[in-house]
């Protein structure tokens, strides 16, 4: 293995316990815990001691700003553009209509997803996700989405393409991770059954196949009226 994509593919194909061991070994070389490698303009770290997960949840309930949580560190989220919101909304509406009356339910960006990356707890606010199966008692977050969608922005593109892509793969129920550009027509799909290798759609004529929920939509529908 000589390239980063080859290394990432090998890591993502490891059993969860072996991946956990790898993260433990890598942690010995890194003093800081895993976190969002993003500019300060996008994520502003709170100047306080590391929080436990429960402390973060209590802090978030009182906060007027949404924060993401990475291994004890808390980061304020930046706002989104109207185009970002429209694109995410179209995908949500398409999924909600398709899934109506079934066992799966879509959620927008106000709902958190909690996951474990090795021994670290992380909490994100995906732009959209779909959860299937019986209703969970926990009402503050979900832990088992089948589909996650993130709409890119200048401030979060690096996080969505790298940190979140790798972290989301730790969610055992997750089958697809979809990244949607907002400045031009491009959608990238990562699927568990394809070893999380990217499939890129770059034309308004292309069809986005969300196999995890049995829905196909055109990129023209996703980007309707944007250009």
C-alpha positions as CSV (number, residue, x, y, z in Angstrom):
1,X,0.0,0.0,0.0
2,X,1.6,3.2,-1.2
3,X,-1.3,5.7,-1.4
4,X,-3.7,7.2,1.1
5,X,-6.8,5.7,-0.6
6,X,-5.3,2.3,-0.4
7,X,-4.5,2.7,3.3
8,X,-8.0,4.0,4.0
9,X,-9.6,1.1,2.1
10,X,-7.5,-1.3,4.2
11,X,-8.5,0.4,7.4
12,X,-12.2,0.4,6.6
13,X,-12.1,-3.3,5.8
14,X,-10.8,-4.3,9.2
15,X,-13.1,-5.8,11.8
16,X,-14.3,-3.3,14.4
17,X,-12.0,-4.7,17.1
18,X,-8.9,-4.6,14.9
19,X,-9.7,-1.0,13.9
20,X,-10.0,-0.1,17.5
21,X,-6.6,-1.5,18.2
22,X,-5.2,0.5,15.3
23,X,-6.7,3.7,16.6
24,X,-5.2,3.0,20.0
25,X,-1.7,2.5,18.5
26,X,-2.0,5.7,16.4
27,X,-3.2,7.6,19.5
28,X,0.3,7.1,21.0
29,X,1.7,9.3,18.3
30,X,-0.9,12.0,18.7
31,X,-1.2,14.1,21.9
32,X,-4.5,15.7,21.0
33,X,-7.7,13.6,20.7
34,X,-9.5,13.2,17.4
35,X,-11.3,16.3,16.3
36,X,-12.5,18.4,13.5
37,X,-9.6,19.6,11.4
38,X,-11.4,22.7,10.2
39,X,-10.6,26.4,10.2
40,X,-11.7,28.5,13.2
41,X,-14.2,30.3,11.0
42,X,-16.1,27.1,10.7
43,X,-15.8,25.5,14.1
44,X,-15.0,27.5,17.3
45,X,-13.7,25.4,20.2
46,X,-15.2,26.2,23.6
47,X,-12.5,27.4,26.0
48,X,-13.3,24.9,28.8
49,X,-12.1,21.6,30.2
50,X,-13.0,18.5,28.2
51,X,-16.7,17.5,28.8
52,X,-18.2,14.1,29.4
53,X,-20.9,13.1,27.0
54,X,-23.7,13.8,29.6
55,X,-22.2,17.2,30.4
56,X,-22.2,18.0,26.7
57,X,-25.9,16.9,26.3
58,X,-26.8,19.2,29.3
59,X,-24.8,22.0,27.8
60,X,-26.4,21.6,24.4
61,X,-29.9,21.7,25.8
62,X,-29.2,25.2,27.3
63,X,-27.3,26.5,24.3
64,X,-28.9,28.7,21.6
65,X,-26.1,27.5,19.2
66,X,-25.7,23.9,18.0
67,X,-22.4,22.2,18.8
68,X,-20.8,19.0,17.7
69,X,-18.9,16.8,20.2
70,X,-15.6,15.0,19.5
71,X,-14.0,13.0,22.3
72,X,-14.6,15.5,25.0
73,X,-14.2,18.7,22.9
74,X,-17.1,20.9,21.9
75,X,-17.3,22.8,18.6
76,X,-19.8,25.5,17.6
77,X,-21.3,24.9,14.2
78,X,-21.4,27.6,11.5
79,X,-24.6,28.6,9.8
80,X,-25.7,27.5,6.3
81,X,-26.7,29.2,3.1
82,X,-30.2,29.2,1.7
83,X,-29.1,27.1,-1.2
84,X,-27.6,24.6,1.3
85,X,-30.9,24.5,3.1
86,X,-33.0,24.1,-0.1
87,X,-30.9,21.2,-1.4
88,X,-31.1,19.3,1.9
89,X,-34.8,20.1,2.1
90,X,-35.5,18.6,-1.4
91,X,-33.7,15.4,-0.4
92,X,-35.6,15.2,2.8
93,X,-39.0,15.7,1.1
94,X,-38.1,13.0,-1.5
95,X,-37.2,10.6,1.2
96,X,-40.2,11.5,3.5
97,X,-42.6,10.9,0.6
98,X,-41.0,7.7,-0.4
99,X,-40.8,6.3,3.2
100,X,-44.3,7.4,4.3
101,X,-46.1,4.6,6.2
102,X,-43.0,2.4,6.3
103,X,-40.6,1.4,9.1
104,X,-38.0,4.1,8.1
105,X,-38.1,7.7,9.1
106,X,-36.0,10.7,7.8
107,X,-34.6,13.4,10.0
108,X,-33.2,16.9,9.2
109,X,-30.2,18.7,10.7
110,X,-31.7,19.4,14.2
111,X,-31.3,15.7,15.1
112,X,-28.0,14.4,16.4
113,X,-26.2,11.2,15.6
114,X,-24.1,9.6,18.3
115,X,-21.3,7.2,17.5
116,X,-18.2,5.5,18.9
117,X,-14.8,5.9,17.2
118,X,-12.7,3.4,19.1
119,X,-13.1,4.5,22.7
120,X,-14.1,8.1,21.8
121,X,-17.7,9.3,21.7
122,X,-18.6,11.7,18.8
123,X,-21.9,13.6,18.2
124,X,-22.7,15.2,14.8
125,X,-25.7,17.0,13.3
126,X,-26.0,15.4,9.8
127,X,-27.9,17.5,7.2
128,X,-30.2,14.5,6.7
129,X,-30.4,10.9,7.8
130,X,-32.7,8.0,7.6
131,X,-33.3,5.6,10.5
132,X,-35.1,2.2,10.1
133,X,-36.5,-0.3,12.5
134,X,-38.4,-0.1,15.8
135,X,-38.8,3.2,17.5
136,X,-35.9,4.0,19.9
137,X,-36.6,5.1,23.5
138,X,-33.8,7.7,23.3
139,X,-35.3,10.9,22.0
140,X,-32.2,13.2,22.1
141,X,-30.2,11.5,19.4
142,X,-30.1,8.5,17.1
143,X,-27.3,5.9,17.0
144,X,-28.2,3.6,14.1
145,X,-28.9,5.6,10.9
146,X,-29.1,3.6,7.7
147,X,-28.4,6.6,5.4
148,X,-26.6,9.9,6.1
149,X,-26.4,12.8,3.8
150,X,-24.2,15.9,4.1
151,X,-24.5,19.0,1.9
152,X,-21.1,20.6,1.4
153,X,-20.2,24.2,2.2
154,X,-16.9,26.0,2.1
155,X,-16.5,25.9,5.8
156,X,-17.3,22.1,6.3
157,X,-16.2,20.4,3.1
158,X,-12.9,19.1,4.5
159,X,-14.7,17.7,7.6
160,X,-17.5,16.1,5.5
161,X,-15.1,14.5,3.0
162,X,-12.5,13.3,5.6
163,X,-13.3,13.2,9.3
164,X,-17.0,12.4,9.0
165,X,-16.5,10.0,6.2
166,X,-14.1,7.9,8.3
167,X,-16.1,8.3,11.6
168,X,-19.5,7.5,10.1
169,X,-18.1,4.2,8.8
170,X,-18.0,3.1,12.5
171,X,-21.8,3.1,12.6
172,X,-22.7,-0.6,12.1
173,X,-26.2,0.1,10.7
174,X,-25.0,2.6,8.2
175,X,-25.2,1.4,4.6
176,X,-24.7,4.7,2.6
177,X,-23.0,8.0,3.1
178,X,-23.8,10.7,0.5
179,X,-22.0,14.0,0.0
180,X,-23.8,16.6,-2.0
181,X,-22.0,19.7,-3.5
182,X,-24.0,22.9,-3.5
183,X,-22.0,25.1,-5.9
184,X,-22.2,22.7,-8.8
185,X,-23.9,19.4,-9.7
186,X,-21.9,16.7,-8.0
187,X,-22.9,13.9,-5.6
188,X,-20.6,11.3,-4.1
189,X,-21.9,8.1,-2.7
190,X,-20.0,5.8,-0.3
191,X,-21.5,2.4,0.3
192,X,-20.5,-0.2,2.9
193,X,-21.0,-3.1,0.5
194,X,-18.6,-1.4,-1.9
195,X,-15.9,-1.0,0.8
196,X,-16.7,2.7,1.1
197,X,-15.2,3.5,-2.3
198,X,-16.6,6.7,-3.8
199,X,-19.0,6.7,-6.7
200,X,-19.2,10.2,-8.2
201,X,-22.2,11.6,-10.2
202,X,-21.5,14.8,-12.0
203,X,-24.4,15.6,-14.3
204,X,-27.9,16.9,-13.9
205,X,-29.0,13.9,-16.0
206,X,-27.5,11.4,-13.6
207,X,-29.7,9.4,-11.2
208,X,-28.9,9.2,-7.5
209,X,-29.7,5.7,-6.3
210,X,-30.2,5.5,-2.6
211,X,-30.1,1.7,-2.3
212,X,-30.3,1.7,1.4
213,X,-33.9,2.9,1.2
214,X,-34.8,1.8,-2.3
215,X,-35.2,5.4,-3.7
216,X,-33.8,6.9,-6.9
217,X,-33.9,10.6,-7.6
218,X,-32.4,12.6,-10.4
219,X,-29.7,15.2,-9.8
220,X,-32.0,17.6,-11.7
221,X,-34.5,17.2,-8.9
222,X,-31.9,17.6,-6.2
223,X,-30.7,20.9,-7.7
224,X,-33.9,22.1,-9.2
225,X,-33.8,25.8,-10.0
226,X,-30.4,26.4,-8.5
227,X,-28.7,27.6,-11.8
